[in-house]
Amino acid sequence: MSDRIQIVIVDDHPLFREGLMQTLKAEPDIEVVGEAGTAAEAIRLAGELLPDVVLLDITIPGGGLAAACTIAATSPVIKIIMLTASEAEEDVVAALKSGARGYILKGVSGRELVKIVRDVYLGESYVTPALAASLLSELNNGLQRKAADPRDDLTDRERQILERVAAGMSNREIAQQLFLSEKTVKHYMTNILQKLHVRNRVEAALMAQKIAAAG
């Protein structure tokens, strides 16, 4: 059994793969045990070789994210690092949700790549700093928008119904007051619960009361 970090490289560009192999093979503690160019090959090699680390591009035939999901589910011991040209935030989020421990852009230097591989192998996670800052900013903006007032996504009619729910009125009473059918009110309530991310009308009423009190 090798004491070196065993790696499988997955990229559909042979020249880029070759460059990666040369960079990693030069390190005494790293061993490249396989290479692949498609998602199917990546999944097969991961299962057969059970490497410590898989370096995976997002845009390989069959989809790098799909391969990451399968590898993470079937061989959770393998640490997945996405090495890709994609700077799209949705790709970063999807990769991390798929089970990737690292997300590196292809412009990274050989020395930095080797360090990241070692760090991830030891249990750390890594996202390119610029992408991490962008994601954090987007997350904070989202949280601020959500914290401002969860009711912002509601239509005027949905707000009217929520106000009456908060006042303790039943669907029938709301229907009579707003000249709607009870079935229509129930339909609106379903939308309201989904938009507020709550499970039932009681939680919706409590949320509305809490926001009203804070205001």
C-alpha positions as a LaTeX table, in Angstrom:
\begin{tabular}{lrrr}
\hline
Residue & $x$ (\AA) & $y$ (\AA) & $z$ (\AA) \\
\hline
Met1 & 0.00 & 0.00 & 0.00 \\
Ser2 & 1.51 & 3.36 & $-1.04$ \\
Asp3 & 2.01 & 6.08 & 1.54 \\
Arg4 & 1.81 & 8.66 & $-1.20$ \\
Ile5 & $-1.32$ & 10.67 & $-2.07$ \\
Gln6 & $-2.94$ & 8.73 & $-4.91$ \\
Ile7 & $-4.65$ & 10.89 & $-7.51$ \\
Val8 & $-6.85$ & 10.37 & $-10.56$ \\
Ile9 & $-6.90$ & 13.26 & $-13.07$ \\
Val10 & $-10.08$ & 13.81 & $-15.09$ \\
Asp11 & $-10.06$ & 16.31 & $-17.97$ \\
Asp12 & $-11.05$ & 15.95 & $-21.62$ \\
His13 & $-8.02$ & 17.89 & $-22.90$ \\
Pro14 & $-5.05$ & 15.47 & $-23.19$ \\
Leu15 & $-2.42$ & 18.23 & $-23.24$ \\
Phe16 & $-3.76$ & 19.80 & $-20.06$ \\
Arg17 & $-3.95$ & 16.36 & $-18.43$ \\
Glu18 & $-0.34$ & 15.66 & $-19.40$ \\
Gly19 & 0.79 & 18.97 & $-17.89$ \\
Leu20 & $-1.01$ & 18.16 & $-14.64$ \\
Met21 & 0.53 & 14.72 & $-14.51$ \\
Gln22 & 4.04 & 16.11 & $-14.94$ \\
Thr23 & 3.47 & 18.70 & $-12.23$ \\
Leu24 & 2.11 & 16.20 & $-9.72$ \\
Lys25 & 4.49 & 13.36 & $-10.55$ \\
Ala26 & 7.41 & 15.63 & $-9.66$ \\
Glu27 & 6.27 & 15.57 & $-6.03$ \\
Pro28 & 7.71 & 12.72 & $-3.92$ \\
Asp29 & 4.53 & 12.35 & $-1.85$ \\
Ile30 & 2.08 & 12.27 & $-4.79$ \\
Glu31 & 1.31 & 9.42 & $-7.19$ \\
Val32 & $-0.93$ & 9.76 & $-10.27$ \\
Val33 & $-2.67$ & 6.39 & $-10.48$ \\
Gly34 & $-5.07$ & 7.08 & $-13.34$ \\
Glu35 & $-6.41$ & 9.56 & $-15.88$ \\
Ala36 & $-9.75$ & 9.94 & $-17.61$ \\
Gly37 & $-11.54$ & 12.21 & $-20.05$ \\
Thr38 & $-15.24$ & 11.53 & $-19.35$ \\
Ala39 & $-17.61$ & 11.30 & $-16.41$ \\
Ala40 & $-18.16$ & 7.57 & $-17.02$ \\
Glu41 & $-14.40$ & 6.89 & $-16.98$ \\
Ala42 & $-13.99$ & 8.99 & $-13.86$ \\
Ile43 & $-16.67$ & 7.03 & $-12.00$ \\
Arg44 & $-15.20$ & 3.71 & $-13.17$ \\
Leu45 & $-11.63$ & 4.59 & $-12.14$ \\
Ala46 & $-12.78$ & 5.99 & $-8.81$ \\
Gly47 & $-14.53$ & 2.70 & $-8.04$ \\
Glu48 & $-11.68$ & 0.49 & $-9.26$ \\
Leu49 & $-8.69$ & 2.41 & $-7.86$ \\
Leu50 & $-10.25$ & 4.16 & $-4.84$ \\
Pro51 & $-7.72$ & 7.01 & $-5.01$ \\
Asp52 & $-7.27$ & 9.54 & $-2.22$ \\
Val53 & $-8.08$ & 12.47 & $-4.49$ \\
Val54 & $-9.88$ & 12.98 & $-7.81$ \\
Leu55 & $-9.10$ & 16.15 & $-9.78$ \\
Leu56 & $-12.21$ & 16.77 & $-11.86$ \\
Asp57 & $-13.15$ & 19.29 & $-14.55$ \\
Ile58 & $-16.78$ & 20.44 & $-14.73$ \\
Thr59 & $-17.09$ & 20.45 & $-18.53$ \\
Ile60 & $-16.07$ & 16.85 & $-19.30$ \\
Pro61 & $-18.42$ & 14.74 & $-21.47$ \\
Gly62 & $-21.11$ & 13.36 & $-19.21$ \\
Gly63 & $-20.73$ & 16.25 & $-16.79$ \\
Gly64 & $-18.20$ & 16.76 & $-14.03$ \\
Leu65 & $-20.87$ & 17.64 & $-11.50$ \\
Ala66 & $-22.73$ & 14.40 & $-12.21$ \\
Ala67 & $-19.49$ & 12.47 & $-11.79$ \\
Ala68 & $-18.78$ & 14.27 & $-8.51$ \\
Cys69 & $-22.24$ & 13.38 & $-7.18$ \\
Thr70 & $-21.82$ & 9.70 & $-8.02$ \\
Ile71 & $-18.27$ & 9.44 & $-6.69$ \\
Ala72 & $-19.18$ & 11.23 & $-3.46$ \\
Ala73 & $-22.18$ & 8.94 & $-2.96$ \\
Thr74 & $-20.48$ & 5.65 & $-3.80$ \\
Ser75 & $-16.98$ & 6.36 & $-2.46$ \\
Pro76 & $-17.24$ & 9.09 & 0.20 \\
Val77 & $-13.66$ & 8.40 & 1.30 \\
Ile78 & $-12.41$ & 9.98 & $-1.97$ \\
Lys79 & $-11.77$ & 13.72 & $-1.77$ \\
Ile80 & $-12.97$ & 15.53 & $-4.88$ \\
Ile81 & $-11.33$ & 18.72 & $-6.14$ \\
Met82 & $-12.88$ & 20.57 & $-9.07$ \\
Leu83 & $-10.16$ & 22.03 & $-11.32$ \\
Thr84 & $-11.98$ & 24.04 & $-13.95$ \\
Ala85 & $-12.15$ & 27.24 & $-15.98$ \\
Ser86 & $-15.71$ & 28.01 & $-14.82$ \\
Glu87 & $-16.05$ & 31.01 & $-12.53$ \\
Ala88 & $-19.86$ & 30.79 & $-12.46$ \\
Glu89 & $-21.18$ & 31.01 & $-8.91$ \\
Glu90 & $-23.85$ & 28.42 & $-9.63$ \\
Asp91 & $-21.11$ & 25.95 & $-10.63$ \\
Val92 & $-19.20$ & 26.59 & $-7.40$ \\
Val93 & $-22.32$ & 26.08 & $-5.29$ \\
Ala94 & $-23.35$ & 22.99 & $-7.27$ \\
Ala95 & $-19.86$ & 21.51 & $-6.95$ \\
Leu96 & $-19.77$ & 21.97 & $-3.19$ \\
Lys97 & $-23.27$ & 20.53 & $-2.87$ \\
Ser98 & $-22.16$ & 17.58 & $-5.00$ \\
Gly99 & $-19.52$ & 16.71 & $-2.44$ \\
Ala100 & $-16.42$ & 18.49 & $-3.76$ \\
Arg101 & $-13.92$ & 19.53 & $-1.09$ \\
Gly102 & $-12.13$ & 22.02 & $-3.30$ \\
Tyr103 & $-12.81$ & 24.36 & $-6.23$ \\
Ile104 & $-9.78$ & 25.66 & $-8.14$ \\
Leu105 & $-9.57$ & 27.72 & $-11.33$ \\
Lys106 & $-7.25$ & 26.47 & $-14.07$ \\
Gly107 & $-4.98$ & 29.52 & $-13.87$ \\
Val108 & $-3.57$ & 28.27 & $-10.56$ \\
Ser109 & 0.20 & 27.77 & $-10.33$ \\
Gly110 & 1.67 & 24.30 & $-10.03$ \\
Arg111 & 3.05 & 25.04 & $-6.57$ \\
Glu112 & $-0.33$ & 26.30 & $-5.31$ \\
Leu113 & $-2.13$ & 23.31 & $-6.81$ \\
Val114 & 0.17 & 20.89 & $-5.01$ \\
Lys115 & $-0.39$ & 22.71 & $-1.71$ \\
Ile116 & $-4.17$ & 22.63 & $-2.14$ \\
Val117 & $-4.10$ & 18.92 & $-2.99$ \\
Arg118 & $-2.14$ & 18.23 & 0.20 \\
Asp119 & $-4.44$ & 20.41 & 2.31 \\
Val120 & $-7.63$ & 18.80 & 0.96 \\
Tyr121 & $-6.10$ & 15.34 & 1.42 \\
Leu122 & $-5.56$ & 16.25 & 5.09 \\
Gly123 & $-9.23$ & 17.19 & 5.48 \\
Glu124 & $-9.37$ & 20.89 & 4.66 \\
Ser125 & $-11.62$ & 22.58 & 2.10 \\
Tyr126 & $-10.63$ & 25.14 & $-0.49$ \\
Val127 & $-12.37$ & 27.63 & $-2.77$ \\
Thr128 & $-10.44$ & 30.14 & $-4.88$ \\
Pro129 & $-10.40$ & 33.36 & $-2.75$ \\
Ala130 & $-11.99$ & 35.59 & $-5.41$ \\
Leu131 & $-14.87$ & 33.13 & $-5.85$ \\
Ala132 & $-15.24$ & 32.70 & $-2.09$ \\
Ala133 & $-15.50$ & 36.49 & $-1.63$ \\
Ser134 & $-18.08$ & 36.73 & $-4.41$ \\
Leu135 & $-20.15$ & 33.90 & $-2.95$ \\
Leu136 & $-19.99$ & 35.38 & 0.53 \\
Ser137 & $-21.10$ & 38.77 & $-0.76$ \\
Glu138 & $-24.02$ & 37.23 & $-2.65$ \\
Leu139 & $-24.99$ & 35.19 & 0.41 \\
Asn140 & $-24.91$ & 38.24 & 2.66 \\
Asn141 & $-27.01$ & 40.24 & 0.20 \\
Gly142 & $-29.50$ & 37.39 & 0.04 \\
Leu143 & $-29.69$ & 37.16 & 3.82 \\
Gln144 & $-30.17$ & 40.91 & 4.11 \\
Arg145 & $-32.97$ & 40.85 & 1.56 \\
Lys146 & $-34.59$ & 37.94 & 3.33 \\
Ala147 & $-34.14$ & 39.51 & 6.76 \\
Ala148 & $-35.63$ & 42.83 & 5.61 \\
Asp149 & $-39.11$ & 41.38 & 5.25 \\
Pro150 & $-39.98$ & 37.84 & 4.10 \\
Arg151 & $-43.33$ & 39.18 & 2.92 \\
Asp152 & $-41.71$ & 41.18 & 0.11 \\
Asp153 & $-42.32$ & 38.31 & $-2.32$ \\
Leu154 & $-46.05$ & 38.19 & $-1.54$ \\
Thr155 & $-48.67$ & 39.72 & $-3.82$ \\
Asp156 & $-51.07$ & 42.34 & $-2.44$ \\
Arg157 & $-53.81$ & 39.73 & $-2.17$ \\
Glu158 & $-51.51$ & 37.30 & $-0.36$ \\
Arg159 & $-50.55$ & 40.07 & 2.09 \\
Gln160 & $-54.23$ & 40.76 & 2.76 \\
Ile161 & $-54.85$ & 37.11 & 3.53 \\
Leu162 & $-51.73$ & 36.79 & 5.71 \\
Glu163 & $-52.77$ & 39.82 & 7.77 \\
Arg164 & $-56.12$ & 38.18 & 8.47 \\
Val165 & $-54.46$ & 34.86 & 9.30 \\
Ala166 & $-52.28$ & 36.72 & 11.79 \\
Ala167 & $-55.43$ & 38.22 & 13.28 \\
Gly168 & $-56.75$ & 34.71 & 13.92 \\
Met169 & $-59.34$ & 34.51 & 11.17 \\
Ser170 & $-60.23$ & 31.15 & 9.55 \\
Asn171 & $-60.17$ & 30.53 & 5.81 \\
Arg172 & $-63.95$ & 30.75 & 5.72 \\
Glu173 & $-63.99$ & 34.10 & 7.51 \\
Ile174 & $-61.25$ & 35.45 & 5.23 \\
Ala175 & $-63.16$ & 34.23 & 2.16 \\
Gln176 & $-66.33$ & 36.00 & 3.30 \\
Gln177 & $-64.52$ & 39.24 & 4.10 \\
Leu178 & $-62.59$ & 39.38 & 0.82 \\
Phe179 & $-65.47$ & 38.05 & $-1.30$ \\
Leu180 & $-63.51$ & 34.95 & $-2.37$ \\
Ser181 & $-64.29$ & 31.27 & $-2.31$ \\
Glu182 & $-62.81$ & 29.23 & 0.53 \\
Lys183 & $-61.01$ & 27.10 & $-2.08$ \\
Thr184 & $-59.33$ & 30.21 & $-3.49$ \\
Val185 & $-58.17$ & 31.24 & $-0.03$ \\
Lys186 & $-56.67$ & 27.78 & 0.50 \\
His187 & $-54.84$ & 28.13 & $-2.81$ \\
Tyr188 & $-53.42$ & 31.48 & $-1.73$ \\
Met189 & $-52.40$ & 30.00 & 1.62 \\
Thr190 & $-50.39$ & 27.27 & $-0.14$ \\
Asn191 & $-48.47$ & 29.96 & $-2.06$ \\
Ile192 & $-47.94$ & 31.99 & 1.10 \\
Leu193 & $-46.49$ & 29.05 & 3.04 \\
Gln194 & $-44.09$ & 28.25 & 0.19 \\
Lys195 & $-42.93$ & 31.85 & $-0.19$ \\
Leu196 & $-42.38$ & 32.31 & 3.55 \\
His197 & $-40.70$ & 28.89 & 3.88 \\
Val198 & $-42.96$ & 27.88 & 6.76 \\
Arg199 & $-44.83$ & 24.61 & 7.30 \\
Asn200 & $-48.32$ & 25.74 & 8.33 \\
Arg201 & $-50.61$ & 28.72 & 8.88 \\
Val202 & $-49.66$ & 28.95 & 12.56 \\
Glu203 & $-46.00$ & 29.54 & 11.68 \\
Ala204 & $-47.06$ & 32.01 & 8.98 \\
Ala205 & $-49.20$ & 33.92 & 11.49 \\
Leu206 & $-46.39$ & 33.99 & 14.06 \\
Met207 & $-43.95$ & 35.28 & 11.45 \\
Ala208 & $-46.36$ & 38.03 & 10.37 \\
Gln209 & $-46.98$ & 39.05 & 13.99 \\
Lys210 & $-43.27$ & 39.12 & 14.77 \\
Ile211 & $-42.51$ & 41.33 & 11.74 \\
Ala212 & $-45.41$ & 43.65 & 12.58 \\
Ala213 & $-44.19$ & 43.97 & 16.18 \\
Ala214 & $-40.62$ & 44.69 & 15.04 \\
Gly215 & $-41.86$ & 47.36 & 12.67 \\
\hline
\end{tabular}
